[in-house]
């Protein structure tokens, strides 16, 4: 079934050329259909609606595919011209911890004029079916839907993974280390392009001037809480630790009540509906071990496992707990923890009052392997480069033409 579907998808790409503008016309309609009230509580739905908007995607197309890329035209580069062509069928292996990731990954390939063969993790089938139903309604001409095939099967079905791999011309692979290594080892054609987004963690940091400002403190704390709450802190872009720079005469204890209020506010707005027993156990164990490890440690949390703040000092990266568990560490200088990064940090969310210091921090973070340096509150905004690479261009072929009459 997968192999047969791939043949039809490839033929759809060959039969009709579509431009990014054609794709965005359908995306615009799809985004509007996702604005209904019954979808508001779906995880990530706000980000998906924002991503699908023409205003979000047009600048990306121009940057990645050239000034004439929007309408599928040739862009002049000196005496040559370049135009983006699809690679063909792009396979997608999304992770199961970010609910809208199958759709986000798929849209990147469609914007390049490709077809999408998507493996849906078993836990995301119902949500994906609901959102894809909205796309079907928004695409009566089947401009995009005839280019999409989705397959749900257990991750243990090696035969089906191999069938997908043999059938594609490109692949976008997301997930943890074990999953990424397993998919990369599949029998892809030798010409297949692979874009791999593996497991990483993210960090937040604030200088003393930012967190000690009473007028701005509450706003910064709400931004931090928003980043922690999205995707239940399971995404690679979720902050697991907040480094607070000590200030002259300012005590970080002044900051903590504001952070606690922000977590309480976010929890009321987006309460936890369910929690796995294993995660509850991990949170309880993390709270206990943190307090027993050092008498100087503090912890703030409600009676249940809804959220947790672990307070201490140090410049090392703690082991991620997830489940809305944020470790807050005092440091003398923000350069201390950042200089210890080893390439495993994807996103650095910053709250800085000192612009010169922020420039220094950004340069240091870039040298230490951080790919995204953003303002707190925007750590999850899906925008290229992501993990240091473009999102659309890796799944197109940039064809160069030098006219024979020149």
Helices and strands as residue ranges (DSSP letters): H 2-15, H 20-33, G 37-39, H 45-52, H 54-65, G 69-71, E 75-77, E 80-86, E 89-93, H 101-111, E 115-120, G 122-124, H 125-138, G 145-147, E 148-152, H 158-167, E 170-174, H 177-184, E 193-197, E 201-206, H 208-211, H 214-229, G 230-233, E 239-245, H 253-269, H 277-293, E 298-301, E 308-313, E 325-331, H 334-338, E 345-351, H 355-367, E 372-375, G 393-395, E 396-401
